[in-house]
């Protein structure tokens, strides 16, 4: 197992409420937002940094998805340490976790979530210490598309039964949950995940405005949070998914999708 680590750069000030964790899927970051792009095509750095530093409350931990250039995302942050894993595929969408160093205990990768498929993403796990409690933050990006519920169920099962997660755990990221009308199943994906995770004492956190997190015509809620042994005090969505949560021009859907992502940011506070 190989964990890649960078020290990152970002101007910061003390968090107001408590430990704050932000998850953001940055659409094909490192390739200009498209699979067919290259490192030379990535143009969003300035706007992404502005969004992370000026439009959302300060974060102690960031959990990023769809990062094809892990070193580049870390260069947007100051006084953070970033963790990810190695992939030989240049178009692999990494999960990257960046944290203020004073919280870090250790990091690991749960490759079981990859289901032996190089096209899937493992879970990136960061163990931190906050108020005397050790907490595992599991960043995930599960299989996309509405027809892939069975794969997502296997991925959640693999993570839920991981020996790398302790009694205090947060699962956060893009879990690609579709509703039952899309999948033609008895339950929504999120309800199926609840049924799998509840026996292991996980509780799903709901965002305060019941906002969608994905900027599509269907306005899907793809980015979610589960926790056990940890109290989540606030859970908010930032970006045009939650109108008025950010200022112009980031409140504009077209601008946001061009310069940030097709996902909005999800932020929780402990």
Secondary structure, 3 states (H helix, E strand, C coil): CCEEEEEEECCCCCCCCCCEEEEEEEEEECCCCCCCCCHHHCCCHHHHHHHHHHHCCCCCEEEEEEECCHHHHHCCCEEEEEEEECCCCCCCCEEEEEEEHHHEEEEEEEHHHHCCCCCCCCEEEEEEEECCEEEEEEEEECCCCHHHHHHHHHHHHHHHCCCCCCCCEEEEEECCCCCHHHHCCCCCHHHHHHHHHHCCCCEEECCCCCCCCECCCCCCCCEEEEEECCCCCEEEEECCCCCCCCCCCCCCHHHHHHHCCCECEEEEEC
